[in-house]
Amino acid sequence: MDIILAAVAIALIFVHLVSIALTAFRVRLDEAPAVPRTSRPPVSLVIPLRGIENFTALTIPSAFRLDWPDYEILFCVADASDPVIPQVKSSIALFPHIRARILIGDDRISANPKLNNCVKGWRAASHEWVILADSNVLVPQHYISTLMAAWRSDSGLVCSPPRGSRPEDIWSELECTFLNTFQCRYQYAAETLGQGFAQGKTMLWNKPLLDSLGGIEALGAEIAEDAAATKLVRASGLKVHLVPSPFEQPLGKRSFEDIWSRQTRWARLRRVTFPHFFAPEILVGAFPALCLALASGFLADVDATTLLAVAIAVPSIMYLPELALAKAKGWHVSWASLPAMIMRDALLPIIWAKSWMGSSVSWRGNMMTVGTQESTLG
């Protein structure tokens, strides 16, 4: 039994290191790609908003400074009294040379409030290329260039996971470790192996293509629009591709409740939409490998010094390459990163277990029941 436990621990460490190596190979430093001037079609940028976030004053104006020759911005707001509307109007007034407008209303096509908010923007889009972009993404000037350059002959969708940045407390440091060297890492590793998953933060669509597959309404087939997008694209024989480097999501201050709510919500959605990929998540992170290695040592009756060496070696083998990956790719790293990684890995099995309890998730005041496609406003 001790040999079996040791073998499983080694296998988990191996998978962890391979995911880091694949991500290191796939991700490049954030830089503007070379896009021929003849390959720059007009683009519609659809941005759903709800409320004011930590960096709204920074993220909204960034959408007006893109280096693309012809694009429009469609800001989508469900409620006419939303406090974010004056900020959007201020940005529109500051950049009169950019075609931008605010669309207000709520089309209840699904249980997903974000998707419902995007529908009017999709329908109003003037161009064949449409980007659905979350309002808390800080888009670089080469945002559209990067997305368009990542589109390939077999692409059905191009996405970018969020890269957490600008944390201001230990909880936002924790969120950085979830977003960057955990979720980003596994998304890029999977895409490198030909199993790309959509990410709803940024999605570049060819409008005629999606319309031929059922239109934006087809993304309501799952409680999460990115899960529906992944399944839709794969079913059409195409692939989900990622940009070479993830786009920035500035975080600011967070609370533990923010992190817990977000991670349990995402875990529950993954459990419902991709159960065969979600089930093994109980084995990710340093703690399962460490526990198995120590259990193997106990069963083999090794001495305390050897057990201590194992307790030091396993986390070192896993965390040091993870920190090196973040540093090499220009992702956020600080003195708090290692403690935050340890905290993250301690939470992972608890989050995994929590995802199996109940079926409700909350997103910005909207209560959704996963698995039944029902939603009520909270």
C-alpha positions in Angstrom: 0.0 0.0 0.0 2.8 2.4 0.8 4.2 1.9 -2.7 0.9 2.6 -4.3 0.4 5.8 -2.2 3.9 7.0 -3.1 3.2 6.3 -6.8 0.0 8.3 -6.8 1.8 11.2 -5.0 4.6 11.1 -7.6 2.0 11.1 -10.4 0.2 14.1 -8.9 3.5 16.0 -8.7 4.3 15.0 -12.3 0.9 16.3 -13.6 1.5 19.6 -11.7 4.9 20.1 -13.2 3.8 19.2 -16.7 1.0 21.8 -16.5 3.6 24.4 -15.5 5.8 23.3 -18.4 3.0 23.4 -20.9 1.9 26.8 -19.7 5.5 28.1 -19.8 5.7 26.9 -23.4 2.4 28.3 -24.5 2.2 31.7 -22.8 4.3 34.6 -24.2 5.0 37.9 -22.6 2.2 40.4 -23.3 3.1 42.3 -26.5 1.3 43.6 -29.5 1.1 41.1 -32.4 1.8 42.0 -36.0 -1.6 42.1 -37.8 -1.5 43.0 -41.5 -3.5 46.2 -42.3 -5.4 44.2 -44.9 -6.6 41.9 -42.1 -8.3 44.5 -39.9 -12.0 44.2 -40.3 -14.4 46.3 -38.3 -15.2 44.9 -34.8 -18.1 45.4 -32.4 -17.1 45.4 -28.7 -20.0 44.4 -26.4 -19.5 45.2 -22.7 -22.1 44.2 -20.1 -22.1 46.3 -16.9 -23.7 46.1 -13.5 -22.7 48.5 -10.8 -19.4 50.2 -10.0 -16.3 48.0 -9.3 -12.9 48.8 -7.8 -11.3 49.9 -11.1 -14.3 50.9 -13.2 -12.8 54.4 -13.6 -9.8 52.7 -15.2 -11.3 49.8 -17.2 -14.1 51.7 -19.0 -11.8 54.4 -20.5 -9.3 51.7 -21.6 -11.9 50.4 -24.1 -11.7 53.7 -26.0 -7.9 53.6 -26.5 -7.6 50.6 -28.7 -5.2 50.6 -31.7 -7.8 49.1 -34.1 -8.8 51.3 -37.0 -12.6 50.6 -36.9 -14.6 49.5 -33.9 -17.7 50.3 -32.0 -18.5 49.9 -28.3 -21.9 48.8 -27.1 -22.3 49.1 -23.3 -25.1 47.0 -22.0 -26.9 47.8 -18.8 -30.0 46.0 -17.5 -31.3 48.7 -15.2 -31.7 52.4 -16.2 -30.9 53.5 -12.7 -27.6 51.7 -12.5 -24.9 54.0 -11.0 -22.3 52.9 -13.6 -24.2 54.8 -16.4 -22.9 58.3 -15.6 -19.3 56.9 -15.7 -19.9 55.4 -19.1 -21.4 58.6 -20.4 -18.4 60.6 -19.2 -16.0 58.3 -21.1 -18.2 58.5 -24.2 -18.0 62.3 -24.0 -14.2 62.2 -23.6 -13.7 60.1 -26.7 -16.2 61.5 -29.3 -14.2 59.9 -32.2 -15.1 56.4 -31.0 -18.5 55.2 -31.9 -20.1 54.1 -28.6 -23.5 53.9 -27.1 -25.4 52.6 -24.0 -28.1 50.0 -24.5 -30.5 49.6 -21.6 -32.9 46.6 -21.0 -33.0 43.0 -20.0 -33.8 40.2 -22.4 -34.7 37.1 -20.4 -33.5 34.4 -22.8 -31.8 32.2 -20.1 -31.1 31.7 -16.4 -27.8 33.6 -16.9 -28.2 37.4 -16.1 -24.9 38.3 -17.8 -26.0 36.6 -21.0 -29.4 38.3 -20.8 -27.7 41.6 -20.5 -25.5 40.9 -23.6 -28.3 40.0 -26.0 -29.2 43.5 -26.9 -25.6 44.3 -27.7 -25.2 41.2 -29.9 -28.3 42.1 -31.8 -27.3 45.7 -32.3 -23.7 44.9 -33.3 -22.9 46.3 -36.8 -20.0 44.0 -37.6 -19.3 40.4 -38.3 -16.6 40.2 -35.6 -18.0 40.6 -32.1 -16.1 40.6 -28.8 -18.0 40.0 -25.5 -15.9 41.5 -22.8 -16.4 41.8 -19.1 -16.4 45.3 -17.7 -13.6 44.6 -15.2 -11.0 43.6 -17.8 -8.3 46.3 -18.2 -7.9 46.0 -22.0 -4.5 46.9 -23.5 -4.2 49.0 -26.6 -3.5 45.9 -28.6 -6.6 44.1 -27.2 -8.4 43.6 -30.6 -5.1 43.0 -32.4 -4.2 40.2 -30.0 -7.6 38.5 -30.3 -7.8 38.7 -34.1 -4.2 37.4 -34.5 -5.1 34.4 -32.3 -7.9 33.3 -34.7 -6.9 30.3 -36.8 -8.5 28.4 -39.6 -10.0 25.8 -37.1 -11.1 28.4 -34.5 -14.7 28.7 -33.4 -13.9 31.0 -30.6 -10.9 33.0 -29.2 -10.8 33.7 -25.4 -8.6 35.0 -22.7 -8.6 34.0 -19.0 -8.3 36.9 -16.6 -4.9 37.6 -15.1 -5.3 38.9 -11.6 -3.2 42.1 -10.9 -2.9 45.0 -8.5 -3.9 43.3 -5.3 -4.2 45.5 -2.3 -4.6 43.0 0.6 -4.0 39.3 1.4 -7.4 38.3 0.0 -6.8 39.8 -3.4 -3.3 38.1 -3.2 -5.2 34.9 -2.7 -7.4 35.6 -5.7 -4.3 36.2 -7.8 -3.1 32.7 -7.0 -6.5 31.3 -8.0 -6.7 33.2 -11.2 -3.1 33.1 -12.4 -1.0 30.1 -11.6 -4.0 27.8 -10.9 -6.9 28.5 -13.3 -4.8 30.2 -16.0 -2.3 27.5 -15.8 -4.7 24.6 -16.3 -6.6 26.5 -19.1 -3.4 27.1 -21.1 -2.2 23.5 -20.4 -5.5 22.1 -21.6 -5.5 24.3 -24.7 -1.9 23.3 -25.5 -3.1 19.6 -25.5 -6.0 20.5 -27.9 -8.7 20.7 -25.2 -9.3 24.5 -25.0 -12.1 25.7 -22.7 -13.9 29.0 -23.2 -13.6 31.7 -20.7 -16.3 34.3 -20.4 -14.1 37.3 -19.5 -13.2 37.8 -23.1 -14.8 36.0 -26.1 -14.1 36.8 -29.8 -16.9 35.5 -32.0 -17.4 35.5 -35.7 -21.1 36.6 -35.7 -22.2 34.7 -38.8 -20.6 31.5 -37.4 -22.4 31.8 -34.0 -25.6 32.8 -35.7 -25.4 29.6 -37.8 -25.1 27.6 -34.7 -28.2 29.1 -33.0 -27.1 32.6 -32.2 -26.3 34.1 -28.8 -29.4 32.3 -27.5 -27.5 29.0 -27.9 -25.2 30.2 -25.1 -28.1 29.8 -22.7 -28.1 26.0 -23.0 -25.9 25.9 -19.9 -26.0 28.0 -16.8 -22.6 29.4 -17.7 -22.2 30.9 -21.1 -18.6 29.9 -21.4 -19.4 26.2 -20.8 -22.2 26.4 -23.4 -19.7 28.1 -25.8 -17.1 25.3 -25.3 -19.6 22.6 -26.0 -21.1 24.4 -29.0 -17.8 25.1 -30.6 -16.5 21.5 -30.1 -19.8 20.0 -31.4 -19.3 22.0 -34.6 -15.9 20.5 -35.1 -14.0 23.7 -34.3 -11.7 24.6 -31.4 -11.5 27.1 -28.6 -8.2 29.0 -28.7 -6.6 31.3 -26.2 -4.6 34.5 -26.7 -0.8 34.2 -26.2 -1.0 36.1 -22.9 -4.0 36.6 -20.6 -5.5 40.1 -20.3 -5.3 41.9 -17.0 -8.1 42.1 -14.4 -7.1 44.6 -11.6 -8.4 43.4 -8.3 -7.9 46.1 -5.6 -9.3 45.1 -2.2 -11.2 41.9 -1.7 -12.7 40.1 1.3 -12.6 36.4 2.2 -16.3 36.3 1.6 -15.7 37.6 -2.0 -13.2 34.8 -2.7 -15.3 32.1 -1.1 -18.5 33.1 -2.9 -16.7 33.4 -6.3 -14.7 30.2 -6.1 -17.6 28.0 -4.8 -19.8 29.5 -7.5 -17.3 28.6 -10.2 -16.7 25.2 -8.7 -20.4 24.4 -8.6 -20.8 25.5 -12.2 -17.8 23.3 -13.3 -19.3 20.4 -11.4 -22.6 20.7 -13.3 -21.3 21.6 -16.8 -18.1 19.4 -17.0 -18.5 16.8 -14.2 -15.9 14.4 -15.7 -13.3 17.1 -15.7 -14.4 18.5 -12.3 -14.3 15.2 -10.3 -10.5 14.9 -10.3 -10.1 18.4 -9.0 -10.0 17.0 -5.5 -6.5 15.8 -6.3 -5.1 19.2 -7.5 -2.9 21.4 -5.3 0.0 20.5 -3.0 -2.0 19.0 -0.2 -3.2 15.8 -1.8 0.3 14.9 -3.0 1.8 15.9 0.4 -0.8 13.8 2.4 -0.3 10.8 0.2 3.5 11.1 0.4 3.4 11.3 4.2 0.9 8.5 4.5 3.3 6.4 2.4 6.1 7.2 4.7 4.1 6.3 7.8 3.1 3.0 6.3 6.7 2.3 5.4 7.7 3.1 8.9 10.3 5.7 7.9 12.0 7.8 10.6 10.8 11.3 11.6 13.7 13.0 9.9 12.7 11.4 6.5 9.1 12.5 7.1 10.2 16.0 7.8 12.3 16.0 4.6 9.2 14.8 2.6 7.1 17.5 4.2 9.5 20.2 3.0 10.4 18.6 -0.4 6.9 18.1 -1.8 5.7 21.7 -1.3 9.0 23.0 -2.6 8.9 20.9 -5.7 5.4 22.2 -6.4 5.5 25.8 -5.3 8.9 27.0 -6.5 8.2 26.2 -10.2 4.8 27.8 -9.9 6.3 31.0 -8.5 9.0 30.8 -11.3 6.2 30.5 -13.9 4.5 33.7 -12.6 7.7 35.6 -12.5 8.8 34.5 -16.0 5.5 35.5 -17.6 5.2 38.9 -15.8 2.3 37.8 -13.6 1.9 39.2 -10.2 4.4 37.9 -7.6 5.0 39.3 -4.1 6.1 38.3 -0.7 2.5 37.2 0.0 2.3 34.9 -3.1 3.7 31.8 -1.4 1.4 32.1 1.8 -1.5 32.8 -0.6 -0.7 29.7 -2.6 -0.6 27.6 0.6 -3.9 29.1 1.7 -5.4 28.4 -1.8 -4.4 24.8 -1.8 -5.8 24.3 1.7 -9.1 25.7 0.5 -9.3 23.7 -2.7 -10.6 20.4 -1.2 -13.1 22.3 0.9 -14.4 24.2 -2.1 -14.6 21.0 -4.1 -16.7 19.4 -1.3 -18.9 22.5 -1.0 -19.7 22.3 -4.7 -21.5 19.1 -4.2 -23.8 20.6 -1.5 -26.8 22.3 -2.8 -27.5 23.7 -6.3 -27.8 27.5 -5.9 -25.2 30.1 -6.8 -25.3 33.9 -6.4 -24.0 36.3 -9.0 -24.3 40.1 -8.2 -27.6 39.6 -6.4 -29.0 37.1 -8.9 -29.8 33.7 -7.4 -29.4 30.9 -9.9 -30.2 27.2 -9.5 -27.6 25.2 -11.4 -28.8 22.1 -13.2 -32.4 23.2 -13.5 -31.8 26.5 -15.5 -34.0 28.4 -13.1 -33.2 31.9 -11.8 -34.7 34.3 -9.5 -33.6 37.8 -8.7 -32.2 38.3 -5.2 
